Amino acid sequence: VFEEFAHILSQKFPTLHIEGDNYPPPTWRQQLCSTLSVIKFAIIIAILSGLDPFPYLGVATPHVFTLAQENKLYACMMLFFVGNAIEGQLISTGAFEVSYNDMVIWSKLENGRVPSPSELINIIDSQLSMSSSSIPSS
């Protein structure tokens, strides 16, 4: 989201310096994502190697795991892509803030929504006009 807004703003205001980064997710989400990634790769390794970890755990092997070992390529690809989609959702916050002269003029965290491009352009236009009118003329 930030990159899209930065592109729109740089087209409308070419002299405006834009810098930013993705807002980091909460720590628990980062840790959950890391854990899911390790589990995902452990399952992929178990499928590819033909190892059945369930008897070691004292549990009957689920039918879906047997099917995955019979269709290794398909199962590993699905596990990889579905796992990545889940991890991406956990990591993505979509949150950003827009500041002008060290003053926050928009925060998705505070407002709970993303502004429309025209709304953000109007806010920046008003900030630019206020800052230019506050400069005393000589």
Secondary structure, 3 states (H helix, E strand, C coil): CHHHHHHHHHHHCCCCCCCCCCCCCCHHHHHHHHHHHHHHHHHHHHHHHCCCCCHHHCCCCCHHHHHHHHCHHHHHHHHHHHHHHHHHHHHCCCCCEEEECCEEEEEHHHHCCCCCHHHHHHHHHHHHHHHHHCCCCC
